[in-house]
Amino acid sequence: MIGARRAAFAGALSLVLGAGFLPACSPSADAGPSCENATKDDGEDGVDCGGVCPKKCTAAGCAANEECGSGKCESATCSAPAGKTCGVGAPVPTCADGEKCELDKDCASGFCDGATCATPAAGSHSDGQKNGGETGVDCGGNVKTTQPCPDGQGCLESADCVGTCTAGLCGPISHTDGKKNLDETDVDCGGTAPKCADGKGCAADADCTTGYCPADKKVCVAPTYDDGVKNGTETDVDCGGAGTGMKKCAEDKTCLADPDCIGACKTFGAAKKCIDAPSCKGHFGGDTCGTNEIGSGAESHLGPGGTVLPQHESCCRTLPVKNYSDPLVPGKTVYVDKYEITAGRMRAFLEAIGGGVDAAGNAKSPDVKGYMAAHRPSRWNNGWENVLPANNAGSQATYVVAYGSGDGQYPGQDQYIANHPTQTTWWIRSTGATATAKQGPGQQGTYTVETGLFYALGTYPMFPEYYADPNVWKNPGEGEGYAVNHALNCSNDHGAYGWSTYWFDDATVATYNGFKKAFGANAAESKAIHDVKSMNCAPNALFAAFCAWDGGQLATAEVMDAITDNTASPIFDDGNDPSCQGTPTRAACQGGKLLPGKSGSQPGTNPPTPLCAGNTLNTFPDGTQGCYNVYYYPGDDNDYDGSSKIAPPGRIIADAVTKVAGDEPWMDMIGNLQEAVLKKSETVRFDYRGYGVEWSSIQHHHNQQSTARGKGGAFGARCMRFK
């Protein structure tokens, strides 16, 4: 039987030689049947070559001719034997069944049976043997695409293996084997392997370096800011994060930091959300507007039609003014903020441009003046910058008071001349420290005021040019002090009963603002209580700067009148006009909705009988103690700090104004604080609207207040916006 097989092998070899193939090696007397019998035996990669044979098969790498079974090494690769007409190295890429072959991969069937291409026997790839063109047991070779070999099985190339092919054996599977295996979604990437690059297969976003695996494609692609999904570094769908084409997120979109948002990223609550107005990114004074105090369990706010809705809301909420168009911003809807600016919102502004404290707790200086010079809005008076803080302390503004200057920056110029000579109780002083005569044409005085933040928000006099008639104000020092500080009420020192709502630490207050007794058990609690209140005691120019930074501008007299239907301008009424007495709503004197209710005194009574019992709008004339009964928090006034009478915006539910019945109301537009506005038909000067604390006194001295430096405990502001 053995002799018959040898005869068959010899016959096959002679056929190969007859076809023109060169012998793999020269026969010798002591050679065995393998590597020289013209047959592909077990252990050989091809007919008498590769594997256990010393000679290499066609396409194997080589350095010399004698290494190759064909006897020829060209371009570092073994050439095909002479006369080979099909398969590897031949013009015809594959051989059909029955044609002579050297390698399994010469054959279309993937099986070189001895030296002839053949179709593997049925079941040969599941018979537990290495046969039928396989490189391992039932794996590799001609079934490598469906049955790659596991570790330890034979192979000719890594394609035969689940892993890699090393020295004829399949090696370990890994994430660096150049194969798609284990839990990889593409070759050596995805799953627990490194992330896949663009164009590679994926199953989930986590498989991709780009962070984006479209469900309909399952191929990694680079995210874009218009693909409709949250991917890449985006903090919300198609916005936030970083990268080319980054778009900032609109209000209520998720964010991580301010640069993700058109406005700012609020810093409180379980989920960080973008807000349009950056001043409301903090909690206290940011989302504490509405009725009832924080922690009461009854927090609410007014919605459309005056409905009471649960919880406080954003202090930056802004409402459209229906049927009104600003002549300087045509085509845009005009919005006016629902609430007065809070002390916390002002703090956010000052900290955003360089204020606050450093890591060691030292105060940093905000340069409001420099910021506005670099970010001037369209409706802005550059002269206002002269009185804006450039630091915390040490900056000054010098100015000349003279008639007819034209810029309207200071009392004694265009503002004061309107009342001259009818103003008979306090004047603009003439040149010279002791001059008592009223200033006349051609006279002037040069004055310097401190403009640092600690002074601007403190009690430092902003009007040293005013001088009161000593024949009227006869108490010692009253002539000097009354005209300068009357109605300022920002001092929080002992016995002052001032009501500044902007909180400073004790050391700053003691140095620049008198001694302020802290509400609450600690400084943090005191700061939180004050930050939620309406901001006062700020120069008008600082309110205008705040609104510009916050994405809007200071409200105008025109838009406030449009909301309240005011027919008289400005809104001044001390209640003493005889024609107004006895008219319950003062309709004969004052049109519109800005009516403080009963106030002043009952005519014909001596002493005057207060009419404050009906005042539910947190308004009171100066010195009428009976009108202080609308709001107190926390506690009663003490002789250091009267800010308990200033309410956080929205607390006085009766003080609600709508332009159209049933709409959502604006709050505190009548009372709480008078509000600084841009003077009607102007952009260079200030005026005010509303009532509030000290309204009957303020209306008498309104020229003192309506300048860039004008400030007082009775004055706040709100912003308007265009969308």
Buried (B, 14 or more C-beta within 10 A) or exposed (E): EEEEEEEEBBEBBEBBEEBEBBBBBEEEEEEEEBBBBBBBBEEBBBBBBBBEBEBBBBBBEBEEEEBBBBBBBEEEBBBBBEBBBBBBBBEEEBBEBEBBBBBBBBBBBBBBBBBBBBBBEEEBBEBEEBBBBBBBBBBBBBBBEEBBBBEEBBBBEBBBBBBBBEEBBBBEBBBEBEBBBBEBBBBBBBBEBBBBEEEBBBBEBEBBBBBBBBEEEBBBBBBBBEBEBBBBEBBBBBBBBEEEEBBBBBBEBBBEEBBBBBBBBBEEEEEBBBBBBBBBBBBBBBBBBBBBBBEEEEBBBBEEEBEEBEEBBBBBBBBBBEEBBBEEBEEEBBBBBBBBBBBBBBBBBBBBBBBBEEEEEEBEBBBBBBBBEEEBBEBBBEBBBBBBBBBBBEBEBEBEBBBEBEEBBBBBBBBBBEEBEEBEEBBBBBEEEEBBEBBEEEBBBEBEBBBBBBBBBBBBBBBBBBBBBEEEBEEEEBBBBBBBBBBBBBBBBEEBBBBBBBBBBEEBBEEBBBBBBBBEEEEEEBBBBBBBBBBBBBBBBBBBBBBBBBBBBBBBBBBBBBBBEBEEBBBBBBBEEEEBBEEEEBEEBBBBBBBBBBBBBEBEEEEEEBBBEEBBBBBBBBEBEBBBBBBEBEEEBEEBBBBBBBBBBBBBBEBBBBBEEEBBBBBBBBBBBBBBBBBBEEBBBBBBBBBBBBBBBBBBBBBBBBBBBBBBBBBBBBBBBBE
